[in-house]
Amino acid sequence: MSCNKDTKLIWESYQNTLNEADEFSFDKLVHMGSEHYEKVKGSKEREEIYKEIEETYLTFFKNNMQQYSNADAIINYIEDGGFRDDMSNNLGHDEDAELDMIDRAINKFEF
């Protein structure tokens, strides 16, 4: 095979790779967000960290929409709060349970 044909095949393969957008897993997104949270926890309030993580990933997917076939779905998932809820659950941050625990502690010490 000549050098030109090899180059042409390599270029076609590269173009096909560029044209095939990958799908980004929601589970992977939640895992990455949870890891990000664990790295910075304690530096800010929980909600501030969640907001920062959401903004980071939202900006990334908005700027790289062509790279992921499901970028629109991921953007909606983040904007609708699903990402925050799933990340919170993954980290074991159940706000309702925490509020109940606080209420029980307050009621225990009331006269």
SULJO-V15334 format. One record per residue. N is the residue number from 1. RES is the residue in three letters. OMEGA is omega in whole degrees, -180 to 180 (none if undefined). Layout:
n:res:omega
N:RES:OMEGA
N:RES:OMEGA
//
This chain:
n:res:omega
1:MET:-178
2:SER:-180
3:CYS:180
4:ASN:179
5:LYS:177
6:ASP:180
7:THR:180
8:LYS:179
9:LEU:179
10:ILE:180
11:TRP:179
12:GLU:178
13:SER:178
14:TYR:179
15:GLN:178
16:ASN:178
17:THR:179
18:LEU:-176
19:ASN:-179
20:GLU:179
21:ALA:178
22:ASP:173
23:GLU:-179
24:PHE:-177
25:SER:176
26:PHE:178
27:ASP:179
28:LYS:179
29:LEU:180
30:VAL:179
31:HIS:-180
32:MET:178
33:GLY:179
34:SER:177
35:GLU:178
36:HIS:179
37:TYR:-178
38:GLU:-180
39:LYS:-174
40:VAL:-178
41:LYS:-178
42:GLY:-180
43:SER:-179
44:LYS:174
45:GLU:-177
46:ARG:-178
47:GLU:177
48:GLU:179
49:ILE:178
50:TYR:-178
51:LYS:179
52:GLU:180
53:ILE:179
54:GLU:-179
55:GLU:180
56:THR:-177
57:TYR:178
58:LEU:178
59:THR:180
60:PHE:-176
61:PHE:176
62:LYS:-179
63:ASN:-177
64:ASN:-176
65:MET:-177
66:GLN:-176
67:GLN:-175
68:TYR:-178
69:SER:-178
70:ASN:-178
71:ALA:179
72:ASP:180
73:ALA:179
74:ILE:178
75:ILE:177
76:ASN:179
77:TYR:179
78:ILE:-177
79:GLU:-179
80:ASP:177
81:GLY:180
82:GLY:179
83:PHE:179
84:ARG:-180
85:ASP:-179
86:ASP:178
87:MET:178
88:SER:178
89:ASN:180
90:ASN:180
91:LEU:-180
92:GLY:179
93:HIS:179
94:ASP:-174
95:GLU:180
96:ASP:180
97:ALA:179
98:GLU:178
99:LEU:177
100:ASP:-180
101:MET:178
102:ILE:178
103:ASP:179
104:ARG:180
105:ALA:179
106:ILE:-180
107:ASN:-179
108:LYS:-177
109:PHE:176
110:GLU:-178
111:PHE:none
//
